[in-house]
């Protein structure tokens, strides 16, 4: 990858306190962008503050701003503060989101609203405000973070999947609405990317267990890393992807490309289909 692919970019990265969002913010700084790192919890800003220091050491303008996405006013205030700090926002990465699983009969209205407020509504209205600024400055780029959950089904993830599917759908429509104004919109759908939350939420789960599971289940034989998604976000926000509009790019090591009925994709099949009508079958 060539250096400074984002020189001159003024970026707001939401959910940049951990995992994928943190690495995106840092990679953007490495690639020449000034960055606002958003963090959602006041008591958990250490990583964002450290990232700001790293970005500044690279010569970038950077800061960390708190916003609770359960409150729409906080989300809009974040957009306004980022614009004020950077002078403009010409690169928006809507990464913030939370995962939640419950059987559908146990999901409450409060849980449903919290998920959509954090994962979709906040993103939508931050985008609305930032687009206003982008139009005033003749263009920009938006990268939304969806998930393979928006494309494939997993039990007990109905609400989470619905938020990620909504992101894919609105990305497509918004991209068509804004393309003629010089504003490009795309999305990323990551597969299994190991982040600190996995080890917090799954008792006894270790890096070794993740490695062993991924080797068996993922065609690429490994989990994704935040850096895999960060590099893709750099590409989608750079001029190198200028002709890519309204797409959701899947980065999952081949997970969604593999038919679920395949039991062992590494061994040659002992079954022989085509006998009697395909030569040599």
C-alpha positions as a printed Julia matrix, in Angstrom:
281×3 Matrix{Float64}:
   0.0     0.0     0.0
   1.34    3.41   -0.95
   1.71    5.95    1.81
  -0.47    9.01    2.43
  -3.49    7.78    0.48
  -5.7    10.0     2.64
  -3.62   13.15    2.67
  -5.91   16.13    3.07
  -8.81   14.11    4.46
 -10.65   15.34    7.53
 -12.18   12.23    9.08
 -14.73   11.46   11.76
 -14.58    7.82   12.87
 -17.36    6.71   15.21
 -16.87    3.91   17.72
 -13.12    4.51   17.62
 -12.4     3.49   21.19
 -11.72   -0.19   20.53
 -11.42   -2.92   17.93
 -12.15   -2.09   14.29
 -12.98    1.59   14.82
  -9.82    2.26   16.78
  -7.65    0.67   14.1
  -9.48    2.57   11.33
  -8.8     5.87   13.06
  -5.13    5.03   13.53
  -4.71    3.79    9.94
  -6.36    6.94    8.63
  -3.83    9.0    10.58
  -0.98    6.89    9.18
  -2.35    7.55    5.72
  -2.35   11.33    6.18
  -5.81   12.16    7.53
  -6.7    14.41   10.45
  -9.02   12.39   12.69
 -11.74   12.8    15.31
 -11.95    9.6    17.37
 -15.43    9.11   18.85
 -15.83    7.09   22.04
 -19.25    6.12   23.49
 -18.5     5.62   27.19
 -17.06    8.4    29.34
 -15.3     5.96   31.63
 -13.63    4.11   28.74
 -11.7     6.71   26.77
  -8.15    5.53   27.46
  -7.69    3.85   24.09
  -9.07    6.85   22.21
  -6.83    9.26   24.1
  -3.8     7.07   23.37
  -4.81    6.95   19.7
  -5.03   10.74   19.59
  -1.49   10.95   20.95
  -0.27    8.53   18.26
  -2.01   10.51   15.54
  -0.52   13.77   16.76
   2.93   12.17   16.86
   2.45   11.54   13.13
   1.79   15.23   12.62
  -1.98   14.93   12.36
  -4.63   17.08   13.93
  -6.62   14.78   16.2
  -8.95   14.7    19.17
 -11.32   12.33   20.98
 -14.98   13.26   21.55
 -17.55   11.47   23.68
 -21.13   10.85   22.53
 -23.78    8.43   23.8
 -25.59    7.14   20.71
 -28.66    6.17   22.72
 -29.29    9.92   22.73
 -29.86   11.44   19.3
 -28.83   14.89   20.49
 -25.42   13.48   21.48
 -24.92   12.01   18.02
 -25.76   15.25   16.23
 -23.58   17.2    18.67
 -20.69   14.88   17.8
 -21.06   15.72   14.11
 -21.12   19.44   14.88
 -18.08   19.23   17.17
 -16.12   17.24   14.6
 -16.89   19.78   11.87
 -15.89   22.62   14.17
 -12.63   20.93   15.21
 -11.55   19.86   11.73
 -12.96   22.8     9.8
 -14.94   20.32    7.7
 -15.57   16.58    7.57
 -14.91   15.17    4.12
 -14.55   11.56    5.28
 -17.09    9.91    7.58
 -16.71    6.35    8.85
 -19.88    5.22   10.59
 -18.39    2.34   12.56
 -20.08    2.58   15.98
 -22.38   -0.26   16.88
 -23.17   -2.89   19.48
 -23.98   -6.59   19.2
 -26.94   -8.16   20.97
 -28.43  -11.64   20.94
 -31.75  -12.87   22.36
 -34.43  -15.3    21.17
 -37.13  -13.24   19.47
 -39.71  -14.04   22.15
 -37.44  -12.54   24.81
 -36.6    -9.25   23.04
 -38.13   -6.23   24.75
 -39.24   -3.0    23.12
 -36.59   -1.14   25.12
 -33.85   -3.44   23.83
 -35.12   -3.1    20.27
 -35.14    0.71   20.48
 -31.67    0.84   22.04
 -30.21   -1.31   19.26
 -31.74    0.76   16.46
 -30.82    4.03   18.18
 -27.16    3.04   18.55
 -26.62    1.04   15.36
 -28.78    2.89   12.87
 -30.6     6.04   13.97
 -27.5     7.79   15.31
 -25.56    6.87   12.17
 -28.36    8.11    9.95
 -28.6    11.56   11.52
 -24.84   12.01   11.88
 -24.68   11.33    8.16
 -27.46   13.82    7.52
 -25.5    16.56    9.31
 -22.15   15.67    7.75
 -23.65   15.58    4.25
 -24.77   19.15    4.74
 -21.15   20.08    5.42
 -19.87   17.96    2.52
 -22.24   19.67    0.1
 -20.97   23.06    1.28
 -17.41   21.93    0.53
 -18.14   20.22   -2.81
 -17.87   16.58   -1.88
 -16.75   13.84    0.46
 -16.77   10.13    1.2
 -18.88    8.05    3.59
 -18.1     4.49    4.66
 -20.75    2.67    6.71
 -20.01   -0.43    8.76
 -22.5    -3.23    8.26
 -21.87   -6.94    8.88
 -22.28  -10.36    7.32
 -25.24  -10.56    9.72
 -27.0    -8.26    7.26
 -26.55  -10.92    4.57
 -26.87  -14.26    6.36
 -28.98  -15.57    9.21
 -27.82  -16.49   12.71
 -30.23  -17.6    15.46
 -31.05  -15.05   18.19
 -29.62  -12.11   16.21
 -32.85  -10.8    14.67
 -32.54   -7.25   15.98
 -28.81   -6.94   15.32
 -29.21   -8.35   11.82
 -32.06   -5.95   11.14
 -29.87   -2.96   12.0
 -27.07   -4.21    9.76
 -29.47   -4.97    6.91
 -30.86   -1.45    7.25
 -27.35   -0.05    6.84
 -26.87   -1.98    3.6
 -30.19   -0.79    2.2
 -29.79    2.87    3.1
 -26.17    2.89    1.91
 -27.36    1.86   -1.55
 -30.13    4.46   -1.73
 -28.09    7.28   -0.22
 -25.25    6.6    -2.64
 -27.56    7.1    -5.62
 -29.02   10.25   -4.07
 -25.61   11.84   -3.42
 -23.31   10.6    -6.22
 -24.04   13.5    -8.58
 -23.07   15.9    -5.79
 -19.58   14.43   -5.49
 -20.36   12.47   -2.32
 -19.56    8.75   -2.5
 -21.19    6.28   -0.13
 -20.22    2.64    0.38
 -20.3     0.07    3.17
 -18.21   -2.76    4.56
 -19.63   -6.04    5.83
 -16.98   -7.69    8.0
 -17.11  -11.35    8.87
 -15.55  -12.76   12.02
 -13.01  -10.2    13.24
 -11.52  -10.89   16.65
 -11.91   -7.83   18.87
 -11.7    -7.41   22.66
 -15.48   -7.76   22.98
 -15.34  -11.43   21.98
 -13.18  -12.23   24.97
 -15.35  -10.15   27.29
 -18.65  -11.69   26.24
 -17.73  -15.37   25.82
 -16.54  -16.95   29.12
 -13.27  -18.82   28.72
 -12.82  -17.85   25.07
  -9.17  -17.49   24.08
  -7.1   -16.48   21.05
  -6.1   -20.12   20.61
  -9.75  -21.21   20.52
 -10.49  -18.51   17.93
  -7.55  -19.65   15.81
  -8.58  -23.31   15.94
 -12.25  -22.58   15.2
 -11.42  -20.26   12.32
  -9.06  -22.78   10.76
 -11.89  -25.3    10.53
 -14.75  -22.96    9.63
 -13.36  -20.14    7.47
 -12.02  -20.8     3.95
  -9.07  -18.46    4.5
  -8.27  -20.5     7.65
  -8.07  -17.48    9.94
 -10.15  -14.85   11.67
 -10.05  -11.32   10.38
  -8.07   -8.65   12.19
  -9.1    -5.02   12.68
  -6.26   -4.06   10.32
  -7.94   -6.02    7.5
 -11.02   -3.84    7.77
  -9.02   -0.64    8.34
  -7.09   -1.12    5.1
 -10.33   -1.69    3.22
 -11.82    1.46    4.75
  -8.75    3.41    3.6
  -9.27    2.14    0.06
 -12.99    2.99    0.02
 -12.29    6.49    1.36
  -9.39    7.17   -1.03
  -9.42    8.36   -4.63
  -8.4     4.83   -5.66
 -12.05    3.77   -5.29
 -13.52    6.8    -7.04
 -15.75    4.68   -9.33
 -17.14    2.47   -6.54
 -20.55    3.78   -5.5
 -23.33    2.27   -3.4
 -21.61   -1.04   -2.76
 -21.32   -3.2     0.34
 -17.92   -4.86    0.24
 -17.77   -8.15    2.14
 -14.52   -8.91    3.99
 -15.02  -12.29    5.61
 -12.31  -14.7     4.49
 -14.78  -16.45    2.19
 -17.45  -17.21    4.79
 -20.48  -15.97    2.86
 -19.13  -17.37   -0.42
 -19.21  -20.9     1.0
 -22.4   -22.96    0.75
 -23.51  -23.97    4.24
 -24.07  -27.6     3.18
 -20.35  -28.11    2.55
 -18.94  -30.25    5.38
 -15.21  -30.34    4.62
 -14.11  -27.8     2.05
 -10.41  -28.74    2.27
 -10.73  -32.37    1.19
 -11.59  -33.6    -2.29
 -15.16  -34.85   -2.32
 -15.73  -38.6    -2.53
 -19.07  -37.97   -4.22
 -19.12  -38.01   -8.01
 -21.92  -36.03   -9.57
 -22.38  -36.05  -13.35
 -21.89  -39.77  -13.96
 -23.46  -40.85  -17.21
 -23.6   -37.44  -18.83
 -20.28  -35.66  -18.19
 -17.16  -37.31  -19.66
 -14.78  -38.57  -16.99
 -17.18  -38.0   -14.11
